[in-house]
């Protein structure tokens, strides 16, 4: 996919990592562009429910310093990623779409999130999910409905569920790659609804 307006929105994770590692663009510039894009379009789709902007920019700056010093970086260096709000993220609220967990801020990352960070990816948002992931449509009383970027205002569509917020964020270019969960189709169904490819997570 080509970037929009000469930027990196819509670029693949591989292309972003290659450009950041090759110092064609700074990690900070990539993250700033994606945070701006989230700010400009998320109200329409309601896909991203928490944006840890300060943490994301700080992580980008650390990565840029490592590159400037010639230190090794991971294969996903500078790649913006989003995470379904069922998955724990250290220092960033994880609500599972439930009012009961509205103030929950985990102390540690889930293993999949930690692996992404070790690879150099940078968290830019948590994405909407039905409460506790228990529906094929993405809506809850805490954050409301997520809409499908492939729909229109005249013809609104659901991105499916339960990883529908993740699928909508990716389809709208708000991140380059994302983490969802899937027991009975919760990644595969939203990917189908939004024209994406997905891999069902496996144990470990």
Secondary structure, DSSP 4 states (H G I P E B T S, - for coil): -PPGGGSSTT--HHHHHHHHHTTSS-HHHHHHHHHHHHHHHHHHH--EEE--HHHHHHHHHHHHHHHHTT----TTTT-EEEEETTS-BTTBB--TT-GGGTT-B-SS--HHHHHHHHTT-EEEEEE--SGGG--SS-EETTTEE---TTS-STT-----SSSHHHHHHHHTTS-SEEE---SSSTTHHHHHHHT---------
